[in-house]
Amino acid sequence: MTIYDLKPAFQSLLRPLVRALAGAGVTANLVTRLAAVLSVALGIALALNPDQSVLWAVLPAFLFVRMALNAIDGMLAREFGQRSPRGAIINEGGDVVSDAALYLPFALLPGVAPWLVVVAVLLAWLTEFAGVLAQTVGAARRYDGPLGKSDRAFVFGLLALLLALGVPLAPYWNAIFAVIVGLLVLTVWNRVARGLKEARGEARR
């Protein structure tokens, strides 16, 4: 069970808004680009001001907004005939750029070993690569956990909220990021293994 499993219910809530956006001529690619630009802007602000609790308080809310934008662009693409190869590339590329922009500023916090955050971001990229890679062997795009995109947003959003509230996390940062790294490695393994299993099942049919 991951947060991704709640996606259908979340999409149902967003569907009236998506219809309105489609009627107004808003495209999936525009929403994807907006999410990436806003992510980079907030990431730069956090990197330049890592001691500002107000900015860290903004991050959890923005990560929720980003999840909504990600759901909206997908629904516009699938349900309103906006799918395209370019859109798929923009979507996947925008996600990894946004992850890096929003999560790398954690490396600047006191008590954090920067290399652990960098490894976590690289592994986050690898999870998405593993998900896409499944398609090259005949499987569906994989979204397995335990630390997929939505789950990462929840974890980092929670950490940012605790930071904004003044919870003393400095003694525990490295242990926290070590756990995150471990969960990301497991996520990569699950996506690769299940993608191969699905591909082998298709091959037998």
N, C-alpha and C positions, 0 to 999 in steps of 0.2 A: 504494500500500500504506500503510494507516494502522493504528494499534492497534485501531481499530474492527473491522477485518477478522478479528481474533482472537476476536471476541465469541462465535461459536458454540462454540468449544472451551472458553472460559471458562464459558459457560452450562452445558455438559455437566458440568463439575466441580461447579458449584453446584446442579445439579438435585436430588440427594438432600436437600440442606439445604432447598431450596425446597419439596419435598414435605412435609418434616417441619413447616415453618412453616405451610404451608397446612392441614395436619392439626391444628395447634394453634390454628387460627383467626386467624392473623396475616394482615392484609390488605395489599394493595399500597399503599394510601394511607397506612397507618400507617408502612410502611417508608420511603416518600417523605418523609413529615413528619420522621421520625427523622433521615434523612440531612441535611435542611435545618437542623434545630435544632442538630445536632452541628457542622455546618459553620459556622453563625453563631457558636456558642459558641467554637470554636477561632479563628475570625477575630477575634473581639473580644479573646481572650487574646493573640493575636499583635499586634494593633494597640496594646494597652496595654503590651505588653512586647516591642517589636521587637528588643531587644538580648539576649534570652534564647535562646541556642543550643539549649537543650533543647526549647523549643516548636517551633523550626524543624525539629528532628530528628523531631518527632512528625508534622509535616505530610506527608512522603512516605508514611508508613504509613497515615495517615488518608485520603489521596487514593486509595490502593489499596482501603481499606475502603469508601470512598464509591463507587468504581466497582463493587464487589461489591454494595452496596446498590442501586445503580441497575439492575444486571442483575437482581437478585432481585425488585424491584418490577415490572419489566417482565414477568418470567416468571410471577409471581403473577397479573398482570392478563390475560396472553394465555392461559396454560395452565390457569388455574383459574377462568375465567369472571368475572373481577373488573374487566373493562374498563368505563369509564364516562366521560362527558364531564367530570365533575368531576375524576376521576382524571387525565385527560389534561392539564387545566389545572394541577392541583397539580404534576404531574410537570415540565411545561415551566417553570412559575414557580419551582419549587423549585431547578431546575438553575441558572437565571440568578442567583437570590439567593445560592446557595451559591458560585458562581463569584466573585461580587463580594466576599463575605465572606472567602473564602480568599486571593484574589489582591490585593486592595487594600492589605493590610498591607505588601506589597513597596514601596509608595510611601513608606513611612516609613524605609526603610533609608538609611544614609549613602551618598552618591554617586549616588542614583537621582533622576532628574527625575520628580517625582510625576505630571506631566501625561502622561508616556509610559505609566505604569501605568494611569491612568484611561482613556486612549485604548484600551489593550489590553483592558481590561475591557468597555468599551462595544462594541468590535468583537467580543469574545467573545459578548456578548449578540446582536449583529447576525448572527453566524453561525447561532445557534440560531433567530432570527427568520426568516432566509433559508431554513433547513431546513423550518420549519413553513409558510412562505409558499408553498412549492412545492405543498402540498396544495390551496391555493385555486385553482390553475390546472389541477387534475386529475392532478398528478404525485404520486409517493409522497413521504413525508417524507425529506428529503435528509440524508445523514450524510457527505458528501464532505469530504476533507481539503484541504490537508495539516495543518491544525491544528484538528481537531474536538475534542469534549469530552475524549475519552480521551487524545488526543495532548497537549492542554493540561495535563491532570493529570500526564502523564509529565514534560513540560518543567518545569513549576513545582515538581514534586516533586524533580526532579534539582537544580534551583537551590537549593531549601531544604536539600537534603542537603549540597550543597557549602558552603552558608553555615554549616550546623551543624558541619561538619568544619573550619571556619576557613579555607577557601580564599579568598584575597583577590580578591573579585569587584568591589569598589568602582570600579576604573578602567574596568571593562567593562560595568557595569550598563546604561548608556544604549544602547550598541551592541547588547546582548542584547535589550533591549526594543524597539529599532527593528526588529530582525529578526523578533521575535514579531509586531509590528504588521504588518509586510509579509506574513508568512505568514497572518495572520488576514484581511487584505484579499483575498488570493488564495483563501482558503477561502470567503469570502462570494461572490466572483466565480464560483467553481466550482459552488457550490450553486445560485445563481440561474441560471447558464447551463445547467447540466445538468437542472435542474428544468424550464426552458423547453423544452429539447430533448426531454425525456421527454413533456411536455404536447403538443408539436407532433406527436410520433410517435403519441400516443394519438388526436389529433384526426383524423389521416389514415386511421385504421382504420375 
